[in-house]
Amino acid sequence: MEEDRQRPQEIVIRLVVEQPGNEPAKALRAAPEPTPRTRTFRVGEAIFKVDDTARSFFVIESGSVRMFRLNDKGMETVTTFLERGDVVGTSAFTQDVHTYNAVAMDDVAAREYDVQDLRLTGLNEEIIKSLARKLGQIIIDKSRSSGSLLTKLATALLDLAEKHGERHGDGVLIKQKITHEMLAGVIGGRRETVTIHLGTLKDNKAVESRSTGLFVRPTALRSILEEAGGD
């Protein structure tokens, strides 16, 4: 898609409100495009981690990225999922270190830009901070949507475990066949979204796929709901 190949200046112009005669926007369009470095990341590979030095940001060309933090129990708190055309690493605009972990969910290709390159094209600090705020709001909005579906899925699995499950050890086994499409219908999301969130629940040992059915640990699911604020 052409939109995904836009110059980084165009990304800035789209996000910073542009008024007629806006001189910074004109300067950005006239400036030479910074030369990106194409990076590839294999599934499960970290793009950056919390407290890594934040010198660059990435524009995803293919694949998807999971953004998360670890709570004090070492469990992942997923903030959002980013995909083609999204910007990863907005911490670099205003901070010295990254404040989230970013991990490739599948094979990822991304263009990496040194944040200094944008400064050299004519962006002053005020515009960079405005860009960071707007990018941050986009991520917050996506996080709310994504988090809501995660908690809906956790709640749905607790309900299924209570109504149709059998106690086994430290969890409950649901023997009925439950497809991702069925769960998507329950939470009002897409099958792909259910697959992503089930992966998160499996990573946190709340869910297991077994030959005899779906095994869930209600205690772990409730902990995830509490971490998400119970919404």
GIVEN-V637930 format. One record per pair of residues at least 24 apart in sequence whose C-alpha atoms are under 8 Angstrom apart, sorted by the first residue. I is the first residue (numbers start at 0). J is the second residue. Records with the same first field share a line. If there is no record, write none. Layout:
I: J  J
This chain:
2: 84
3: 60  83  84
4: 84
6: 32
7: 32  33  117
8: 32  117
11: 130
14: 130  133  134
15: 126  129  130  133
23: 121  122
26: 120  121
27: 120  121  122
30: 120  121
31: 120
32: 120
33: 112  116  117  120
34: 112
35: 110  111  112  113
36: 110  111  112
37: 108  109  110  111
38: 108  109  110  111
39: 106  107  108  109
40: 103  106  107  108
41: 103  105  106  107
42: 102  103  104  105  106  107
43: 102  103  104  105
44: 102  103
45: 100  101  102  103
46: 100  101  102  103
47: 97  100  101  102
48: 97  98  99  100  101
49: 96  97  98  99  100
50: 96  97  98
51: 96  97
52: 95  96  97
53: 88  90  91  94  95  96  97
54: 91  95  113  114  115
55: 88  91  111  112  113  114
56: 86  87  88  89  91  111  112  113  114
57: 86  87  88  109  110  111  112
58: 83  84  85  86  87  109  110  111
59: 83  84  85  86  87  107  108  109  110
60: 84  107  108  109  110
61: 106  107  108  109
62: 103  104  105  106  107  108
63: 103  104  105  106  107
64: 101  102  103  104  105  107
65: 100  101  102  103  104
66: 99  100  101  102
67: 99  100  101
68: 99  100
74: 203
75: 199  203
76: 226  227
77: 146  199
78: 139  142  143  145  146
79: 138  139  141  142  145  146
80: 141  142  145
86: 134
89: 131  134  135
90: 131
92: 127  128  131
93: 127  128  131
146: 227
147: 230
148: 186  187  188
149: 196
150: 223  224  227  229  230
151: 186
152: 182  186  193  196
153: 220  221  223  224
154: 220  224
155: 182  185  186
156: 215
157: 217  220
160: 215  217
169: 216
170: 214  215  216  217
171: 214  215  216  217
172: 212  213  214  215
173: 212  213  214  215
174: 211  212  213
175: 212
176: 212
177: 213
